[in-house]
Amino acid sequence: MSAPLHAWPVLVHEDLAPMVAYVNRLVQIAGKYTLDEPFEVGWGNIVLEVTPRGLRTPTLRQQDVTFTVHHRLLDADVVIETDRGSRTLPMSDGSLASFYTSFCGAAGELGLRGPRTSLICEIPGAPPNFGDDQVERHWDHRAARLMWTALNLAADGLEEWQAPYLGHRPRVGVMWGGFDLSATRYRAQPTVPPAHGPAFQQNAQTEAYVSVGFSFGSTGAQDLGMYAYIWPQPDGLEDRSWGVDGAAWHPDAGLVLLPWDALRETADPHHAIVAFGDAVYDTAVATAGWPSDLVGARCDGWYMSRVPPALARTRYHH
């Protein structure tokens, strides 16, 4: 990419936190439908695509209705689109409880049952159910635009990093539970997940993987930005280089963190994300025995349409 799609904005955790908390709850409503899909290793079936307007579920099929749900952050609405028609619900002022009631009503008009559960998950301190969240919320258009911009820019970098991986790799997208954007590489090496974790987390840790992503964070500027980790966590991470100035290993969190402020100050933030991901994978190769030959050519489709595979392999560079 010769020039950025959008400017890399300043992000202030305290300014975004109310909207992040609201949108995290909203996307869980439609996100529940993705659990009806066949399970993919790494929960690849559930991620929300970053679109030109917001976040969208995969195309889903329920009995005789085919549908998708688009959370249009830039339009402050949710569109339920089916082969039978569509409904648009505003995401303006109001409570999550009232939105949930409206969503289920609109879904029913289109022939869809409601989500199988109304539980709010993975949000510390949240009410147990959508119907219990009576807090009146205000839609902040500026914060919504900043959220989409950050997700869009991070997704662009993560998709380039992820593209040449030859093993199992779920789509780059937003995990609607924890509300982080993730790009994960798996290899066929069974692992033993911690027995004390919830079932969904244990089922995410049955195979070795390397995960790189973006999060709006929970504590401030330090964890707002890119993150990465290797499962199972190997030894020797303290002395590694992570490819980008400002990226560092945080043992208490078990994460490599590249704060957004440090990322946007690099000469080319897009390629800094790719360099960060490459450094994490190099670390997995060096410390955890990951195969280096699982990464193929890094080039575009035009190049691959003209060049035989043997020559194309030379286009991969760390």
C-alpha positions as CSV (number, residue, x, y, z in Angstrom):
1,M,0.0,0.0,0.0
2,S,1.7,3.2,-1.1
3,A,-0.4,5.6,1.0
4,P,-2.8,5.1,4.0
5,L,-6.5,4.7,3.3
6,H,-7.2,7.0,6.2
7,A,-5.2,9.1,8.6
8,W,-4.2,7.3,11.8
9,P,-6.1,9.2,14.5
10,V,-5.3,9.9,18.1
11,L,-7.3,7.5,20.3
12,V,-8.1,8.4,23.9
13,H,-9.2,5.4,26.0
14,E,-11.4,7.4,28.3
15,D,-13.2,9.1,25.4
16,L,-14.0,5.9,23.6
17,A,-14.7,3.6,26.6
18,P,-18.5,4.4,26.9
19,M,-19.1,3.6,23.2
20,V,-16.8,0.6,23.2
21,A,-18.8,-0.8,26.2
22,Y,-22.1,-0.1,24.3
23,V,-21.1,-1.6,21.0
24,N,-19.6,-4.6,22.6
25,R,-23.0,-5.4,24.1
26,L,-24.9,-4.6,20.9
27,V,-22.8,-7.0,18.7
28,Q,-23.3,-9.8,21.1
29,I,-27.0,-9.9,20.3
30,A,-26.5,-10.9,16.7
31,G,-23.3,-12.6,17.5
32,K,-25.2,-15.3,19.3
33,Y,-26.5,-16.5,16.0
34,T,-23.0,-17.4,14.9
35,L,-22.9,-20.1,17.5
36,D,-25.4,-22.1,15.5
37,E,-22.8,-22.5,12.8
38,P,-20.5,-25.6,12.6
39,F,-17.6,-25.0,15.0
40,E,-14.2,-24.1,13.5
41,V,-10.9,-24.5,15.3
42,G,-10.2,-21.1,16.9
43,W,-13.8,-19.9,16.7
44,G,-13.3,-18.8,13.1
45,N,-17.1,-19.2,12.6
46,I,-18.0,-16.3,14.9
47,V,-15.9,-13.4,13.8
48,L,-17.5,-10.2,12.6
49,E,-16.2,-8.7,9.4
50,V,-15.0,-5.1,9.4
51,T,-17.0,-3.5,6.5
52,P,-16.9,0.0,4.9
53,R,-19.6,1.1,7.4
54,G,-19.2,-1.1,10.5
55,L,-19.2,-4.7,11.6
56,R,-21.2,-7.6,10.0
57,T,-21.9,-11.2,10.8
58,P,-21.1,-13.9,8.3
59,T,-23.9,-15.0,6.1
60,L,-26.1,-17.2,8.3
61,R,-28.8,-19.8,7.5
62,Q,-31.6,-20.6,9.9
63,Q,-34.1,-23.2,8.6
64,D,-35.4,-21.5,5.4
65,V,-34.1,-18.0,6.1
66,T,-30.7,-16.7,4.9
67,F,-29.5,-13.6,6.7
68,T,-26.8,-11.3,7.9
69,V,-26.7,-8.6,10.6
70,H,-24.8,-5.4,9.8
71,H,-23.9,-3.1,12.7
72,R,-23.4,0.2,10.8
73,L,-21.3,2.2,13.2
74,L,-21.1,5.1,10.7
75,D,-24.9,5.2,10.3
76,A,-25.9,4.5,13.9
77,D,-28.1,1.6,12.9
78,V,-28.3,-2.1,12.7
79,V,-29.6,-3.7,9.5
80,I,-31.0,-7.3,9.5
81,E,-30.9,-8.4,5.9
82,T,-32.6,-11.6,4.7
83,D,-33.8,-13.2,1.5
84,R,-37.3,-12.2,2.6
85,G,-36.5,-8.5,3.2
86,S,-34.7,-6.3,5.7
87,R,-35.3,-4.2,8.8
88,T,-33.3,-1.2,10.0
89,L,-33.1,-0.4,13.7
90,P,-31.6,2.8,15.0
91,M,-28.7,2.7,17.5
92,S,-29.4,6.1,19.0
93,D,-30.3,6.9,22.6
94,G,-31.9,4.3,24.8
95,S,-31.0,1.2,26.8
96,L,-29.7,-2.2,25.6
97,A,-32.8,-3.8,27.0
98,S,-35.1,-1.7,24.8
99,F,-32.8,-2.4,21.7
100,Y,-32.9,-6.1,22.4
101,T,-36.7,-6.1,22.5
102,S,-36.8,-4.2,19.2
103,F,-34.2,-6.5,17.6
104,C,-36.1,-9.7,18.5
105,G,-39.4,-8.1,17.2
106,A,-37.8,-7.2,13.9
107,A,-36.1,-10.6,13.6
108,G,-39.4,-12.3,14.2
109,E,-41.1,-10.3,11.4
110,L,-38.4,-11.6,9.0
111,G,-39.0,-15.3,10.1
112,L,-36.1,-15.5,12.5
113,R,-36.3,-16.7,16.0
114,G,-34.5,-14.7,18.7
115,P,-31.0,-15.5,19.9
116,R,-31.0,-18.7,21.9
117,T,-29.7,-16.9,25.0
118,S,-29.8,-13.4,26.3
119,L,-26.7,-13.7,28.4
120,I,-24.1,-10.9,28.3
121,C,-20.7,-12.6,28.2
122,E,-17.0,-11.6,28.7
123,I,-17.8,-8.1,30.0
124,P,-16.8,-7.7,33.7
125,G,-19.4,-5.9,35.7
126,A,-22.1,-6.1,33.0
127,P,-25.7,-7.2,34.0
128,P,-26.3,-10.9,33.4
129,N,-28.8,-10.5,30.5
130,F,-29.6,-8.0,27.8
131,G,-33.0,-7.4,29.3
132,D,-31.4,-6.4,32.6
133,D,-29.2,-3.6,31.1
134,Q,-31.4,-0.6,31.6
135,V,-28.7,2.1,31.4
136,E,-29.7,4.9,29.1
137,R,-26.9,5.3,26.5
138,H,-26.1,8.1,24.1
139,W,-24.8,7.3,20.6
140,D,-21.6,9.3,20.1
141,H,-21.1,9.7,16.3
142,R,-17.5,10.9,16.7
143,A,-16.5,8.0,18.9
144,A,-18.2,5.6,16.6
145,R,-16.2,7.0,13.6
146,L,-12.9,6.7,15.6
147,M,-13.7,3.1,16.5
148,W,-14.4,2.1,12.9
149,T,-11.3,3.9,11.7
150,A,-9.1,2.1,14.1
151,L,-10.6,-1.3,13.4
152,N,-10.4,-0.7,9.6
153,L,-6.8,0.4,9.7
154,A,-5.8,-2.5,12.0
155,A,-7.7,-5.0,9.9
156,D,-5.9,-3.8,6.8
157,G,-2.5,-4.5,8.3
158,L,-3.5,-7.8,9.9
159,E,-4.9,-9.1,6.7
160,E,-1.6,-8.4,4.9
161,W,0.3,-10.1,7.7
162,Q,-2.0,-13.1,7.7
163,A,-2.3,-13.7,3.9
164,P,0.9,-15.8,3.3
165,Y,0.3,-18.3,6.1
166,L,-0.2,-21.8,4.7
167,G,-1.8,-23.4,7.8
168,H,-5.2,-23.0,9.3
169,R,-6.1,-19.4,9.7
170,P,-9.6,-18.1,10.6
171,R,-10.7,-14.9,8.9
172,V,-9.4,-11.7,10.4
173,G,-12.3,-10.2,12.3
174,V,-13.8,-9.1,15.6
175,M,-14.4,-11.6,18.3
176,W,-17.7,-10.3,19.6
177,G,-17.3,-11.6,23.1
178,G,-14.2,-9.8,24.2
179,F,-14.5,-7.3,21.3
180,D,-11.0,-7.6,20.0
181,L,-9.9,-7.8,16.3
182,S,-7.8,-10.9,15.9
183,A,-5.6,-12.7,13.3
184,T,-4.6,-16.2,14.4
185,R,-2.4,-18.8,12.9
186,Y,-2.8,-22.5,14.0
187,R,-0.6,-25.5,13.5
188,A,-1.7,-29.1,14.0
189,Q,-0.2,-29.6,17.4
190,P,-2.6,-30.7,20.2
191,T,-2.2,-28.8,23.5
192,V,-3.8,-29.2,26.9
193,P,-5.9,-26.1,27.9
194,P,-6.0,-25.0,31.6
195,A,-8.8,-26.9,33.3
196,H,-10.0,-23.8,35.3
197,G,-11.0,-21.8,32.2
198,P,-14.5,-21.6,30.8
199,A,-15.5,-24.2,28.2
200,F,-15.3,-21.7,25.2
201,Q,-11.8,-20.7,26.2
202,Q,-10.6,-24.3,26.7
203,N,-12.0,-25.1,23.2
204,A,-9.9,-22.2,21.8
205,Q,-6.7,-23.7,23.3
206,T,-6.8,-27.3,22.1
207,E,-4.2,-26.5,19.3
208,A,-1.0,-24.4,19.3
209,Y,-1.5,-21.0,17.8
210,V,0.0,-17.5,17.4
211,S,-2.4,-14.6,17.8
212,V,-1.9,-11.0,16.7
213,G,-4.7,-8.4,17.1
214,F,-6.0,-5.0,18.1
215,S,-7.9,-4.1,21.3
216,F,-9.5,-0.9,22.6
217,G,-8.0,-2.0,25.9
218,S,-9.3,-1.9,29.5
219,T,-6.8,0.2,31.4
220,G,-5.7,3.1,29.2
221,A,-3.1,4.0,26.6
222,Q,-0.8,1.1,27.4
223,D,-3.2,-1.7,26.3
224,L,-5.1,0.3,23.6
225,G,-3.4,-0.9,20.4
226,M,-1.9,-4.1,19.0
227,Y,-1.4,-7.2,21.1
228,A,0.1,-10.6,20.5
229,Y,0.8,-13.9,22.3
230,I,1.9,-17.4,21.6
231,W,0.0,-20.4,22.9
232,P,1.3,-22.4,24.8
233,Q,3.5,-19.6,26.1
234,P,7.2,-20.5,25.6
235,D,10.2,-19.4,27.7
236,G,12.6,-16.8,26.5
237,L,10.3,-14.0,25.6
238,E,11.9,-11.4,27.8
239,D,14.9,-10.8,25.5
240,R,13.1,-10.8,22.2
241,S,12.8,-7.9,19.7
242,W,9.3,-7.3,18.5
243,G,10.0,-5.5,15.2
244,V,8.6,-2.1,16.0
245,D,9.8,0.6,18.4
246,G,7.5,0.7,21.4
247,A,6.5,-2.9,21.3
248,A,7.3,-4.8,24.5
249,W,6.7,-8.0,26.3
250,H,4.4,-7.6,29.4
251,P,4.8,-10.8,31.5
252,D,2.0,-9.9,33.9
253,A,-0.5,-9.8,31.1
254,G,1.1,-12.6,29.1
255,L,1.0,-10.3,26.0
256,V,3.3,-8.4,23.7
257,L,1.8,-4.9,23.4
258,L,2.3,-2.2,20.8
259,P,0.4,0.8,22.0
260,W,-1.6,2.8,19.4
261,D,0.3,5.9,20.2
262,A,3.6,4.2,19.4
263,L,2.2,2.6,16.3
264,R,0.8,5.8,14.8
265,E,4.2,7.5,15.3
266,T,6.0,5.1,13.1
267,A,6.9,6.1,9.5
268,D,4.4,3.6,8.1
269,P,1.9,2.2,10.6
270,H,0.4,-0.3,8.2
271,H,3.7,-2.0,7.5
272,A,4.6,-1.7,11.2
273,I,1.7,-4.0,11.9
274,V,3.1,-6.5,9.4
275,A,6.6,-6.2,10.9
276,F,5.1,-6.7,14.4
277,G,3.3,-9.8,13.4
278,D,6.4,-11.2,11.6
279,A,8.5,-10.6,14.7
280,V,6.0,-12.5,16.8
281,Y,6.0,-15.4,14.4
282,D,9.8,-15.4,14.2
283,T,9.7,-15.7,18.0
284,A,7.4,-18.7,17.8
285,V,9.8,-20.3,15.4
286,A,12.8,-19.6,17.6
287,T,11.3,-20.4,21.0
288,A,8.4,-22.8,20.4
289,G,9.6,-24.9,17.4
290,W,7.1,-23.4,14.9
291,P,8.0,-24.3,11.3
292,S,9.3,-21.4,9.2
293,D,8.1,-23.0,6.0
294,L,4.5,-22.5,6.9
295,V,4.8,-18.9,5.6
296,G,4.6,-18.6,1.8
297,A,4.8,-15.8,-0.7
298,R,3.9,-12.2,0.3
299,C,2.6,-10.6,-2.8
300,D,-0.6,-9.6,-4.5
301,G,-2.9,-11.6,-6.7
302,W,-1.8,-9.8,-9.9
303,Y,1.8,-11.0,-9.3
304,M,0.6,-14.6,-8.5
305,S,-1.5,-14.6,-11.7
306,R,1.7,-14.1,-13.8
307,V,4.5,-15.9,-11.9
308,P,5.0,-19.7,-11.4
309,P,4.9,-20.9,-7.8
310,A,8.7,-21.6,-7.6
311,L,9.5,-18.0,-8.4
312,A,6.7,-16.6,-6.4
313,R,8.1,-18.1,-3.2
314,T,11.0,-15.7,-3.4
315,R,8.7,-12.7,-2.8
316,Y,8.4,-13.5,1.0
317,H,10.5,-11.3,3.1
318,H,10.5,-10.6,6.9
